[in-house]
């Protein structure tokens, strides 16, 4: 089973988000099967950009209720582990986008595609782009993966390496 969450858990209260994650992990564990979760969330509320992001969303009636509880990629991983996921890895999107070619999605083919996109899009404000990407996180977790197949397929270690080298 693959669970995908794109900017969902961050809008829940911290306990509610953890309960959703725990229920998903428990379901796979009880069935004796493996599961993965992929989450894409806002992160880093503690700097000027993060504070502005939170303020802008709150002004629109969309408070990021969990962002203070999980303010970093590391804390996102810990939340998964605390919710019953066996393994977790996370990196901000700047690390994913600009990261080394050792990661599966950043091999030379991706680097060539990234260069093509940047030529087409003509990103004038590269610093703003990078700042924005530093405030979103990709989080992966697996449970019931005794043979390591799922963790390897999702490239958990490579994602964790990106976070640590960013």
C-alpha positions in Angstrom: 0.0 0.0 0.0 1.2 3.5 -0.8 -0.1 6.5 1.0 0.4 9.9 -0.6 -0.1 13.1 1.3 0.5 16.4 -0.5 0.2 19.4 1.9 -2.4 17.6 4.0 -1.0 16.5 7.3 0.5 20.0 8.0 -3.1 21.4 8.2 -4.1 19.0 10.9 -3.5 19.4 14.6 -0.2 17.6 15.5 -2.0 14.8 17.4 -4.5 14.2 14.5 -1.7 14.0 12.0 0.2 11.6 14.1 -3.0 9.5 14.6 -3.5 9.3 10.8 0.1 8.2 10.3 -0.1 5.7 13.1 -3.4 4.2 11.8 -1.8 3.7 8.3 1.3 2.0 9.8 -0.9 -0.2 12.1 -3.1 -1.3 9.3 -0.1 -2.6 7.3 1.5 -4.1 10.4 -1.7 -5.9 11.4 -2.1 -7.3 7.9 1.5 -8.5 7.9 2.2 -6.5 4.8 4.4 -3.7 3.8 3.4 -0.1 3.2 5.0 3.2 2.3 4.1 6.8 2.9 5.1 9.8 0.8 4.4 13.2 2.2 5.2 16.7 0.8 4.7 19.4 3.4 5.8 22.9 4.4 8.7 23.2 6.7 11.1 25.6 8.5 8.6 28.0 10.1 11.3 29.6 12.3 13.0 32.0 9.8 11.7 35.1 8.1 10.5 33.3 5.0 8.8 30.6 7.1 7.1 33.2 9.3 5.8 35.1 6.3 4.5 31.8 4.7 2.6 30.9 7.9 1.2 34.5 8.2 0.0 34.5 4.6 -1.7 31.2 4.9 -3.3 32.1 8.2 -4.6 35.3 6.7 -6.4 33.2 4.1 -7.9 31.0 6.7 -5.5 28.1 6.2 -3.4 27.7 9.3 -0.5 25.2 9.2 -1.5 23.6 12.5 1.3 21.0 12.6 4.3 23.0 11.3 5.5 24.1 14.8 5.4 20.5 15.9 7.4 19.2 12.9 9.5 22.3 11.9 12.4 20.4 10.2 12.9 17.4 7.9 14.5 15.6 10.9 11.4 16.2 13.0 9.2 14.9 10.1 11.2 11.7 10.1 10.9 11.4 13.9 7.1 11.8 13.7 6.9 8.9 11.2 9.0 6.7 13.5 6.9 7.7 16.5 3.8 6.8 14.5 5.0 3.2 13.9 6.9 3.5 10.6 10.0 1.4 10.7 12.2 3.6 8.5 11.9 7.3 7.5 13.9 9.7 5.4 13.4 13.4 4.5 15.0 16.2 2.6 13.9 19.7 1.7 13.1 20.3 -1.9 16.2 22.4 -2.5 18.3 19.4 -1.6 16.2 17.2 -3.9 16.3 19.8 -6.8 20.0 20.8 -6.5 21.3 17.6 -4.9 24.1 15.3 -6.0 23.7 12.9 -8.9 24.1 9.9 -6.5 20.4 10.0 -5.9 18.2 8.0 -8.3 16.1 11.0 -9.4 19.1 13.3 -9.7 21.3 11.2 -12.0 22.6 12.9 -15.1 19.3 12.4 -17.0 17.6 14.5 -14.3 20.4 17.1 -14.3 20.0 17.5 -18.1 16.2 17.8 -17.7 16.6 20.3 -14.9 18.9 22.4 -17.2 16.3 22.2 -20.0 13.5 23.3 -17.7 15.6 26.2 -16.4 16.3 27.3 -20.0 12.6 27.2 -20.9 11.3 28.8 -17.7 14.1 31.4 -17.4 13.9 31.5 -13.7 14.8 35.2 -13.0 14.7 34.9 -9.3 16.8 31.8 -8.6 17.4 32.9 -5.0 13.7 33.2 -4.3 13.2 29.8 -6.0 15.8 28.1 -3.8 14.3 29.8 -0.7 10.9 28.5 -1.5 12.2 25.0 -2.1 14.0 25.1 1.3 10.6 25.5 2.9 9.0 22.3 1.5 10.0 18.8 2.5 9.7 15.4 0.9 9.2 12.7 3.5 9.3 8.9 2.9 8.5 6.1 5.3 8.2 2.4 5.2 6.7 -0.3 7.5 6.8 -4.1 7.2 9.7 -4.1 4.9 11.7 -6.9 6.4 13.7 -7.7 3.2 14.5 -4.0 2.5 12.9 -4.1 -1.0 10.6 -1.2 -0.5 13.2 1.1 1.2 15.6 0.3 -1.6 12.9 1.0 -4.3 12.0 4.3 -2.7 15.7 5.2 -2.3 15.3 6.1 1.4 19.0 6.2 2.0 19.7 8.4 -0.9 17.0 10.9 0.3 18.5 10.9 3.8 22.0 11.4 2.3 20.7 14.5 0.4 19.3 16.0 3.7 22.6 15.4 5.5 24.7 16.9 2.7 22.5 19.9 2.0 
